Amino acid sequence: PAEEARAAARAALRCDTSLRLRMSSVRVSYWHPAVMRIVGYLQEGVLGALMSATASTVVQVARSVLADGAEDASAIALDIEVGSPLVLLPFEPDSSDGLRGDLGSIAVHNSLERRTAAGPGGGGAELLDCIVVAIERMQLSALLPEGEGALEATGGLSQMIEDVSLRLSVERGVGASAGRATLISGSGS
């Protein structure tokens, strides 16, 4: 959007861009050495040079936005929900032994808020992007070969963490408030 449109959206505490994602039943199997070999191969050639140039450009753009402290900086509305993501971490490449993380449900939402700055002199109003990440019903299990005694009854699944809920809140400055310290807090059960 044009600078005027972004400034108007910020004044009304609205985001000018939004990201909405709904996913369910995602399964990821991750073997670290294999992933790192692929990443290393890709970074050796032209792709590596492109990634380096892109990273450099992103850093320069971010610095210019932060240095300007413009009130019209872009803000993205996040509305993300992922149900039943399952992450498998095998101990060896072709093994069924490893860790199984059932991440339950994950939600990421944010809102823009204007608050009076605290501290010496009272300060002015700060524009904040308040992000909340919630994970509910997370479980972590060890997948072990059957025939190891007590684990036979559970099909080789040994529960390590069960029904954990986590909530993480992040408050960061936007636009002219970008220099404000980012506040991160969390809780869980």
Disulfide bonds with the S-S distance in Angstrom:
none
